[in-house]
Amino acid sequence: MTDKALVVFDGVVKRFGSFVAVEKMNFEIRKGEFLAIMGSSGCGKTTTLRMLAGLDAPTEGEIRLGGKRINDLPTWQRDTPMVWQSLALFPFLTVRENVEFSLRMRGVEKAERRKRVDKWLERMQITEFADRNVAHLSGGQRQRVALARSLVTEPDILLLDEPLSALDAHLKVRMQTVLSNLQRELGITFVYVTHSQSEAFSMADRVVIMSRGRIEQIGNPQEIYRAPRTKFVAEFLGSSNIFAGKVSNVNGKALKIATPVGEFDVAPNPAKALSKGDKATFVVSGDRIQLSNQPPADGYDGLQAQVVGEEFVGATAVIHLEGADRIEIKAQKSHDELEHINLEPGAKLWVSWRPEATHILPGE
């Protein structure tokens, strides 16, 4: 991946009648990066992808691909193939015929078509199914056919619209690995729309989080997870504990924030200078929360909370608790860490964290 922009959205707006699907959007997609766009249904992520593909035209602004304005360029002249959620394979054609379709439309000679199709059938490990009707393949095999069909033209960019949503859980994980390895090997820019945080964070170099047609935050997965910019992003991630209050003390770089459930030391945020009396919201990731039957040790802040329930998520568990003022708290811990803790609903535990585990939301 380079820092060179392959795609630029410059003041792009998309309206459908009076409804604004995408508000003024300004961002770049770098050459060779894996960019994921995520958000809840109706946030504008698919509309953004469709505008890049040429399926929807911007109402305002400009989209540039390789430095050239493409607003009015027809889909078939953009070389921005898309892998759809439904895959959109031709059910009456064989695997080989599906993969070679775009080459045939471009007038590529038969010998060259066969050579390139064979290369991609082998690369996607579906050579043995070359003459089989796609309707007789499994979901994972059809996914590989769709990828081969899109990549056989060797484009600079590939668009993917929730391509794994119809797969079983174990196939999703396998295809995530296939996509990640493929993107790294080819150096092609991938733009991947999904509502799945695990997909986006496991594969993407950068993630765009959208809400109501606006970009809330762009950054690498670790930046977004550890340092969400807004309350929406923190809530969307689902792993952040959110505490709102007012600054009660400022002593050099040290801050205290008073909330309805207590007063806490908070790591300063250099992006936002705060004074005593200012409103402030900070978050603590669930994996940085400590649980104990005893009050917190020196150097930790904490509060008492009541166990609501336990959620099993493979190697870890998420413990849901409720503190004073009905505040909801989540702690993500390994099963070993929970061995000697009473997790019966209604049990009271101490919830604690170090001040450096906190993050002030700069956008609040």
C-alpha positions as CSV (number, residue, x, y, z in Angstrom):
1,M,0.0,0.0,0.0
2,T,1.1,3.5,-0.7
3,D,-0.1,7.0,0.4
4,K,-1.0,7.8,-3.2
5,A,-4.7,8.3,-3.6
6,L,-6.4,6.1,-6.2
7,V,-9.9,7.4,-5.5
8,V,-11.0,10.8,-4.3
9,F,-14.5,11.7,-3.1
10,D,-14.6,15.5,-3.3
11,G,-17.6,17.1,-1.7
12,V,-19.8,14.2,-2.8
13,V,-23.5,14.4,-2.0
14,K,-26.2,11.9,-3.0
15,R,-30.0,12.7,-2.7
16,F,-32.9,10.6,-3.6
17,G,-35.7,13.2,-3.8
18,S,-35.7,15.1,-0.5
19,F,-33.8,12.2,1.3
20,V,-30.1,12.8,1.7
21,A,-28.4,9.4,1.5
22,V,-24.8,10.7,1.6
23,E,-23.9,14.1,3.0
24,K,-20.9,16.1,1.8
25,M,-18.2,13.4,1.7
26,N,-14.5,14.1,1.4
27,F,-12.1,11.3,1.7
28,E,-9.4,9.3,-0.3
29,I,-8.9,5.7,-1.0
30,R,-5.2,4.8,-1.2
31,K,-3.7,2.7,-4.0
32,G,-3.2,-0.8,-2.8
33,E,-5.1,-0.6,0.5
34,F,-7.9,-2.7,1.9
35,L,-10.6,-0.2,2.9
36,A,-13.7,-1.3,4.7
37,I,-16.8,0.9,4.9
38,M,-19.2,-0.1,7.7
39,G,-22.2,1.2,9.6
40,S,-25.8,0.2,10.3
41,S,-28.4,-0.3,7.7
42,G,-29.3,2.9,5.8
43,C,-26.1,4.7,6.8
44,G,-25.0,5.3,3.2
45,K,-22.2,2.8,2.8
46,T,-23.7,0.9,-0.1
47,T,-24.8,4.1,-1.8
48,T,-21.1,5.2,-1.6
49,L,-20.0,2.0,-3.2
50,R,-22.6,2.3,-5.9
51,M,-21.5,5.8,-6.8
52,L,-18.0,4.5,-7.2
53,A,-19.2,1.7,-9.4
54,G,-21.3,4.0,-11.5
55,L,-24.6,2.6,-10.6
56,D,-25.7,5.8,-8.9
57,A,-24.6,9.3,-9.9
58,P,-23.6,11.9,-7.3
59,T,-26.0,14.8,-6.9
60,E,-23.1,17.1,-6.1
61,G,-19.4,16.9,-5.9
62,E,-16.8,14.9,-7.9
63,I,-15.4,11.4,-7.8
64,R,-12.0,10.9,-9.3
65,L,-10.4,7.6,-10.1
66,G,-6.7,7.7,-11.0
67,G,-6.9,11.4,-11.1
68,K,-9.8,11.5,-13.7
69,R,-13.3,12.6,-13.0
70,I,-15.7,9.6,-13.4
71,N,-19.1,11.1,-12.4
72,D,-20.5,10.7,-15.9
73,L,-18.5,7.7,-17.0
74,P,-20.7,4.6,-17.7
75,T,-20.2,1.6,-15.4
76,W,-18.7,-0.6,-18.2
77,Q,-16.0,2.0,-18.9
78,R,-14.8,2.4,-15.3
79,D,-13.0,-1.0,-14.7
80,T,-14.5,-1.1,-11.1
81,P,-15.8,-4.7,-10.9
82,M,-18.1,-5.5,-8.0
83,V,-18.7,-8.7,-6.0
84,W,-22.3,-8.6,-4.9
85,Q,-23.9,-10.0,-1.8
86,S,-26.0,-12.2,-4.0
87,L,-22.9,-12.9,-6.2
88,A,-25.0,-12.4,-9.3
89,L,-23.5,-15.4,-11.2
90,F,-25.2,-16.6,-14.4
91,P,-27.0,-19.8,-13.3
92,F,-27.2,-21.1,-16.9
93,L,-23.4,-20.9,-17.5
94,T,-20.6,-23.1,-16.3
95,V,-17.9,-21.9,-13.9
96,R,-15.5,-21.3,-16.8
97,E,-18.1,-19.4,-18.8
98,N,-18.9,-17.2,-15.8
99,V,-15.3,-16.4,-15.3
100,E,-14.6,-15.6,-18.9
101,F,-17.7,-13.5,-19.4
102,S,-16.1,-10.1,-18.9
103,L,-13.2,-11.0,-21.1
104,R,-15.6,-12.1,-23.9
105,M,-17.4,-8.7,-23.6
106,R,-14.1,-6.9,-24.0
107,G,-13.3,-8.8,-27.1
108,V,-10.3,-10.7,-25.7
109,E,-9.2,-13.5,-28.1
110,K,-10.2,-17.1,-27.3
111,A,-6.6,-18.3,-26.6
112,E,-5.9,-15.4,-24.3
113,R,-9.2,-15.9,-22.6
114,R,-8.6,-19.5,-21.9
115,K,-5.1,-18.7,-20.5
116,R,-6.3,-16.1,-18.1
117,V,-9.4,-18.0,-17.0
118,D,-7.2,-21.1,-16.3
119,K,-4.9,-18.9,-14.2
120,W,-7.7,-17.6,-12.1
121,L,-9.4,-21.0,-11.7
122,E,-6.2,-22.4,-10.4
123,R,-5.6,-19.4,-8.2
124,M,-9.0,-19.7,-6.6
125,Q,-8.7,-23.5,-6.3
126,I,-11.8,-24.2,-8.4
127,T,-10.1,-25.8,-11.5
128,E,-11.9,-29.1,-10.9
129,F,-15.3,-27.3,-11.2
130,A,-14.5,-25.6,-14.5
131,D,-17.2,-27.4,-16.5
132,R,-19.7,-27.6,-13.7
133,N,-22.9,-25.5,-13.6
134,V,-22.6,-22.9,-10.9
135,A,-26.0,-23.9,-9.5
136,H,-24.4,-27.1,-8.3
137,L,-21.6,-25.5,-6.3
138,S,-21.5,-24.8,-2.5
139,G,-21.7,-21.2,-1.2
140,G,-17.9,-21.0,-0.7
141,Q,-17.2,-22.3,-4.2
142,R,-19.6,-19.8,-5.8
143,Q,-17.9,-17.1,-3.8
144,R,-14.6,-18.1,-5.4
145,V,-16.2,-18.1,-8.8
146,A,-17.5,-14.5,-8.3
147,L,-14.0,-13.4,-7.2
148,A,-12.3,-15.0,-10.2
149,R,-14.9,-13.4,-12.5
150,S,-14.2,-10.0,-11.1
151,L,-10.4,-10.3,-10.9
152,V,-9.8,-12.0,-14.3
153,T,-9.6,-8.5,-15.9
154,E,-6.9,-7.6,-13.4
155,P,-8.4,-4.3,-12.4
156,D,-6.8,-1.6,-10.2
157,I,-9.7,-1.7,-7.7
158,L,-12.3,-4.3,-6.6
159,L,-15.6,-3.4,-4.9
160,L,-17.2,-5.9,-2.6
161,D,-20.7,-5.4,-1.2
162,E,-21.2,-7.6,1.9
163,P,-19.9,-10.6,-0.1
164,L,-19.7,-13.0,2.9
165,S,-23.1,-12.3,4.5
166,A,-24.7,-15.4,3.1
167,L,-22.0,-17.8,4.2
168,D,-21.9,-20.1,7.3
169,A,-19.7,-18.9,10.1
170,H,-16.8,-21.3,9.4
171,L,-16.8,-20.4,5.7
172,K,-16.8,-16.7,6.5
173,V,-13.6,-17.1,8.5
174,R,-12.0,-19.1,5.7
175,M,-13.0,-16.6,3.0
176,Q,-11.7,-13.7,5.1
177,T,-8.3,-15.3,5.0
178,V,-8.7,-15.9,1.2
179,L,-9.6,-12.3,0.6
180,S,-6.9,-10.9,2.8
181,N,-4.1,-13.0,1.3
182,L,-5.4,-12.3,-2.2
183,Q,-5.4,-8.5,-1.7
184,R,-1.9,-8.5,-0.3
185,E,-0.5,-10.7,-3.1
186,L,-2.1,-8.7,-5.9
187,G,-1.7,-5.3,-4.5
188,I,-5.1,-4.4,-5.8
189,T,-7.2,-1.8,-3.9
190,F,-10.2,-3.5,-2.2
191,V,-13.2,-1.4,-1.1
192,Y,-15.3,-3.6,1.2
193,V,-18.8,-2.7,2.5
194,T,-19.9,-4.7,5.5
195,H,-22.0,-4.3,8.7
196,S,-19.7,-6.9,10.5
197,Q,-17.1,-5.4,12.8
198,S,-15.2,-8.6,12.9
199,E,-14.8,-8.8,9.1
200,A,-13.8,-5.1,8.8
201,F,-11.3,-5.2,11.7
202,S,-9.7,-8.5,10.8
203,M,-9.1,-7.6,7.1
204,A,-8.9,-3.9,6.5
205,D,-5.9,-1.5,6.6
206,R,-8.4,1.3,7.3
207,V,-12.0,1.4,8.3
208,V,-14.6,4.1,7.5
209,I,-17.5,4.2,9.9
210,M,-20.7,5.9,8.6
211,S,-23.9,7.1,10.3
212,R,-26.9,8.8,8.6
213,G,-24.9,9.5,5.4
214,R,-21.9,11.0,7.2
215,I,-18.4,9.7,7.9
216,E,-18.0,9.5,11.7
217,Q,-14.4,8.3,11.7
218,I,-11.7,7.0,9.4
219,G,-8.6,5.1,10.8
220,N,-6.9,1.8,11.2
221,P,-8.8,-0.8,13.2
222,Q,-6.7,-0.3,16.4
223,E,-7.1,3.5,16.3
224,I,-10.9,3.2,16.0
225,Y,-11.2,0.5,18.7
226,R,-8.9,2.2,21.2
227,A,-9.7,5.9,20.4
228,P,-13.3,6.3,19.0
229,R,-13.9,10.0,18.1
230,T,-17.6,10.2,18.9
231,K,-20.2,8.5,21.1
232,F,-21.8,7.0,18.1
233,V,-18.6,5.2,17.1
234,A,-18.1,4.0,20.7
235,E,-21.7,2.7,20.9
236,F,-21.4,1.1,17.4
237,L,-18.3,-0.8,18.3
238,G,-20.3,-2.3,21.2
239,S,-17.2,-3.0,23.3
240,S,-16.8,0.5,24.9
241,N,-18.1,1.5,28.4
242,I,-19.3,5.1,28.2
243,F,-19.2,7.6,31.1
244,A,-20.5,11.1,30.8
245,G,-20.0,13.9,33.3
246,K,-18.2,17.2,34.0
247,V,-14.5,18.0,34.6
248,S,-14.2,18.3,38.4
249,N,-10.5,19.0,38.6
250,V,-7.6,19.9,36.3
251,N,-4.1,19.5,37.8
252,G,-1.5,19.9,35.1
253,K,-2.1,17.0,32.8
254,A,-4.2,15.1,35.3
255,L,-8.0,15.3,34.9
256,K,-10.9,14.2,37.1
257,I,-14.4,13.7,35.7
258,A,-17.4,13.5,38.0
259,T,-20.1,11.2,36.7
260,P,-23.4,10.0,38.2
261,V,-21.6,6.8,39.3
262,G,-18.4,8.4,40.8
263,E,-15.4,10.6,40.2
264,F,-12.6,9.2,38.1
265,D,-9.1,10.0,37.0
266,V,-8.9,10.2,33.2
267,A,-6.0,10.2,30.8
268,P,-5.7,13.6,29.2
269,N,-6.6,14.0,25.5
270,P,-4.2,16.4,23.8
271,A,-6.7,16.9,21.0
272,K,-9.2,18.6,23.3
273,A,-8.2,21.0,26.1
274,L,-10.7,20.8,29.0
275,S,-11.3,23.2,31.9
276,K,-13.0,22.7,35.2
277,G,-16.8,22.5,34.7
278,D,-16.6,21.4,31.0
279,K,-18.8,18.6,30.0
280,A,-16.8,15.5,29.0
281,T,-17.4,11.9,28.0
282,F,-14.8,9.1,28.3
283,V,-14.8,5.5,27.4
284,V,-13.1,2.3,28.7
285,S,-12.8,-0.7,26.4
286,G,-14.4,-3.9,27.8
287,D,-11.1,-5.8,27.6
288,R,-9.4,-3.2,29.9
289,I,-12.0,-3.7,32.7
290,Q,-11.0,-5.7,35.8
291,L,-13.5,-7.7,37.8
292,S,-13.0,-8.6,41.4
293,N,-14.8,-9.6,44.6
294,Q,-12.6,-7.0,46.4
295,P,-12.3,-3.2,46.1
296,P,-9.8,-2.1,43.5
297,A,-6.1,-2.0,44.2
298,D,-4.1,1.3,44.3
299,G,-3.7,2.9,41.0
300,Y,-7.2,1.8,39.8
301,D,-10.5,3.6,39.7
302,G,-13.7,1.6,40.2
303,L,-17.2,1.2,41.2
304,Q,-19.5,-1.6,42.4
305,A,-21.9,-3.2,39.9
306,Q,-24.4,-6.1,39.8
307,V,-24.0,-9.0,37.4
308,V,-26.8,-9.1,34.8
309,G,-25.6,-12.0,32.7
310,E,-22.7,-13.7,30.8
311,E,-22.3,-13.9,27.1
312,F,-20.1,-16.7,25.7
313,V,-17.9,-15.6,22.7
314,G,-15.5,-18.4,22.2
315,A,-12.2,-18.0,24.0
316,T,-13.6,-15.1,26.0
317,A,-16.8,-14.1,27.8
318,V,-18.5,-10.8,28.0
319,I,-19.9,-10.0,31.4
320,H,-22.8,-7.6,31.5
321,L,-23.2,-5.6,34.6
322,E,-25.3,-2.7,35.9
323,G,-24.1,0.0,38.2
324,A,-25.7,2.9,40.0
325,D,-28.0,5.1,37.9
326,R,-28.6,2.0,35.8
327,I,-25.4,2.4,33.9
328,E,-24.5,-0.5,31.7
329,I,-21.0,-2.0,31.9
330,K,-19.4,-4.7,29.8
331,A,-16.2,-6.6,30.7
332,Q,-14.5,-8.9,28.2
333,K,-12.4,-11.5,30.0
334,S,-10.8,-14.9,29.3
335,H,-12.4,-17.8,31.0
336,D,-9.3,-18.4,33.2
337,E,-9.7,-14.8,34.6
338,L,-13.3,-15.6,35.6
339,E,-12.6,-18.9,37.4
340,H,-12.8,-17.5,40.9
341,I,-15.4,-14.8,40.4
342,N,-19.1,-15.2,41.2
343,L,-21.0,-14.5,38.0
344,E,-24.4,-15.5,39.2
345,P,-27.0,-12.9,38.1
346,G,-27.5,-10.4,40.9
347,A,-24.0,-10.9,42.4
348,K,-22.1,-7.7,43.3
349,L,-18.6,-7.2,41.9
350,W,-16.0,-4.4,41.8
351,V,-15.4,-3.1,38.3
352,S,-12.1,-1.2,37.9
353,W,-9.6,0.1,35.4
354,R,-6.4,2.1,35.3
355,P,-6.7,5.8,34.3
356,E,-4.5,5.3,31.3
357,A,-7.1,2.8,30.0
358,T,-9.6,5.7,29.5
359,H,-10.1,7.8,26.4
360,I,-11.9,11.1,26.2
361,L,-14.2,11.4,23.2
362,P,-13.0,14.4,21.3
363,G,-16.1,14.7,19.2
364,E,-18.4,15.2,22.2
